């Protein structure tokens, strides 16, 4: 099984049920843009209030997820620290 196939199937267990995540910050959004590079893709998601979240993921993952502008997606944030800075 190639990398894209593994990524596409990673969200289902052997019984076909959807994966559940422990991350509490799961933000439903619309895909605004997907810009593919040679190795990575920049994905811009738009939240219901208009805020944008930008993520860099592997191109193989973007393709396996079938990300297209206008499609639904989730931004899943799992971090033990959030840094704040001012200048």
NORHU-V736785 format. One record per residue. RES is the residue in one letter. SS is DSSP state (H for helix, E for strand, L for the rest). PHI is phi in degrees with one decimal (NA if undefined). Layout:
res: {RES | RES}
ss: {SS | SS}
phi: {PHI | PHI}
This chain:
res: {X | X | X | X | X | X | X | X | X | X | X | X | X | X | X | X | X | X | X | X | X | X | X | X | X | X | X | X | X | X | X | X | X | X | X | X | X | X | X | X | X | X | X | X | X | X | X | X | X | X | X | X | X | X | X | X | X | X | X | X | X | X | X | X | X | X | X | X | X | X | X | X | X | X | X | X | X | X | X | X | X | X | X | X | X | X | X}
ss: {L | L | H | H | H | H | H | H | H | L | L | E | L | L | L | L | L | E | L | L | L | L | L | L | E | E | E | E | E | E | E | E | E | E | E | E | L | L | L | E | E | E | E | E | E | E | E | L | L | L | L | E | E | E | E | E | E | E | H | H | H | H | H | H | H | L | L | L | L | L | L | E | E | E | E | E | E | L | L | L | L | L | L | L | L | L | L}
phi: {NA | -79.9 | -59.1 | -63.1 | -66.2 | -62.0 | -63.0 | -65.9 | -93.8 | -66.7 | -90.8 | -129.1 | -87.8 | -62.4 | -85.6 | 88.3 | -81.8 | -73.2 | -72.5 | -108.5 | -112.0 | -83.6 | -65.6 | -80.8 | -90.4 | -114.8 | -105.8 | -73.7 | -149.4 | -108.6 | -72.3 | -90.6 | -144.8 | -132.3 | -115.6 | -85.9 | -109.2 | -64.6 | -119.6 | -115.2 | -127.7 | -94.8 | -116.5 | -108.6 | -108.4 | -112.6 | -77.9 | -53.3 | -81.5 | 101.5 | -67.0 | -108.6 | -123.7 | -114.4 | -135.2 | -105.7 | -127.3 | -66.2 | -60.9 | -59.6 | -67.9 | -59.5 | -69.2 | -65.2 | -78.9 | 66.2 | -66.5 | -139.4 | -52.3 | 92.4 | -79.4 | -83.8 | -157.5 | -120.0 | -93.4 | -110.8 | -110.7 | -132.5 | -147.9 | -86.2 | -139.4 | -124.5 | -93.4 | -121.4 | -139.3 | -136.3 | -132.3}
